[in-house]
Amino acid sequence: MNFEFSEEQKLLRETVRHFVDKEIMPYIQKWDEEGKYDEGINQRLGELGLMGVCIPRKYGGSGMDYNSLAIVCEELERGDTAFRTAVSVHTGLNSMTLLQWGTEEQKQKYLLPQAKGEKIGAFGLTEPGAGSDVAAMQTTATRDGDDYILSGQKTWISLCDVADHFLVFAYTDKDQKHHGISAFIVERSMPGFSSKAIKGKHGIRAGNTGEIFFDEVRVPKENLLGEEGEGFKIAMSALDNGRFTVAAGACGLTMACLEASVKYCHERKTFGKEIAKHQLVQQMIAKMEAGLQMSRLLVYRAGELKNQGKRNTRETSLAKWQACDIANQSADDAVQIHGAYGYSNEYPVERHLRNSKAPVIYEGTREIHTIMQAEYVLGYRKDKPLNKMLPAWDPNSDD
């Protein structure tokens, strides 16, 4: 078991950290206050090869391993959750799902420009009445000759106004419940498609989040991902990838809280000494550090299983649950350490606390992951290999 990063991974971390310090940190407070998503960040991440970091080179990616994706997500969320979210959705939920389930034609048409950062991908599963209960979705896809007609809507869609391609799930046979859900690649330019941003969010205000609508959108049958009825399996495998990136990002948020708190602890004095000297403050600092290191171990364990091409639903669920809870608690402690100043946007921990709540909810609430982990231990839940697994990473491949 090797816990050392490769030289390539060390360089990657330095590159993303430098990017965050230069391109995000100086502007993030303003973007957060204005509720503005800077689309130029996507373009610059694409130029650095970071929008397809773990996608094989033959499909336009950088050909790095899955833990390299974790490094990218961790460092981006150190800057702000909004930009990690963009990579989570574009790469984790969309591009990696196309890599796993797409035909060669679909990969050439959609995956390749996404991995290069020339096009942006998003993911549409959640609906106003269907979150954890996926089978409650109302969006339908009706076969009409060589096309499908999509009708319905999705909500809480990251990059709703930004993405070019959407991976959308709809019922092709509602009588079959989970087995009647299918997956489709939908283009923004298709007639009948529209989007609308959600305003007034508690956190991730610098991100673009909203609703997408399908008013009898005609989608060619070539854009069916997988087979009819495989949509639920495809969605769950996509969530394995998305949850992995969310967990990695949570490590970055904990790291940001720790860095801000350590800096403030040495600046602020009470009762004649730095607050860093007070034991109850030290307790919160120690808890953040322990949580960060434990979260990373859970994330990299799941990433290594991905590298080996093995099913990792259980391990990824645990990493997502624990890392997000730890980030949320770390942000709360960071505000406490900053005292009244932590309640002001003069310091970043106020934003971190607001941002830390959403990941505890999306891509499986903490309650869903708690149930999953209990069912694994009790023997009620077992994972079987999928008929299409995410390809293992080959360090010797030129592709």
FENLIN-V291037 format. One record per residue. D_CENTER is the distance of its C-alpha to the mean C-alpha in whole Angstrom. Layout:
BEGIN
d_center = <D_CENTER:D_CENTER>
END
This chain:
BEGIN
d_center = <27:26:24:24:22:24:25:23:20:22:22:19:18:21:20:17:18:21:19:17:21:22:20:18:20:23:22:19:21:23:20:19:22:23:19:19:16:18:17:19:16:14:18:19:15:17:20:19:17:14:12:14:14:14:16:19:22:24:21:20:18:19:19:18:17:13:14:14:11:10:13:11:8:11:13:11:10:14:15:13:9:10:9:7:5:7:6:3:5:8:8:6:7:10:12:12:13:16:16:17:19:20:24:25:26:22:21:23:23:19:17:20:19:16:16:18:16:19:17:14:12:11:10:13:14:14:18:20:22:19:16:17:20:18:22:23:21:24:23:26:26:30:32:34:36:33:31:29:29:26:26:24:21:17:16:13:12:10:12:14:17:16:15:18:16:15:14:16:18:21:24:27:29:29:31:29:27:24:26:26:23:22:19:20:19:20:21:21:25:26:28:27:24:23:20:21:19:18:20:21:18:18:15:13:16:15:12:14:13:16:18:19:22:24:28:29:27:28:26:28:28:27:23:23:21:22:25:26:25:22:19:19:18:16:14:14:13:10:9:10:8:5:6:7:5:4:8:9:8:10:13:13:13:16:17:18:19:22:23:23:25:27:28:29:31:33:34:35:38:40:43:44:41:38:35:34:37:37:36:33:31:31:30:27:26:27:25:22:23:23:20:18:20:19:16:16:18:16:13:15:17:15:14:18:18:16:18:21:20:20:18:16:15:17:16:12:13:15:13:10:13:15:13:12:15:17:15:16:19:19:19:22:24:23:25:27:28:29:31:32:30:27:27:27:25:27:25:21:21:22:18:16:18:17:13:13:14:11:9:12:12:9:8:12:14:15:18:17:16:19:21:19:20:24:24:24:26:29:29:28:24:24:22:24:23:22:24:21:19:17:19:20:20:24:24:28:26:27:25>
END
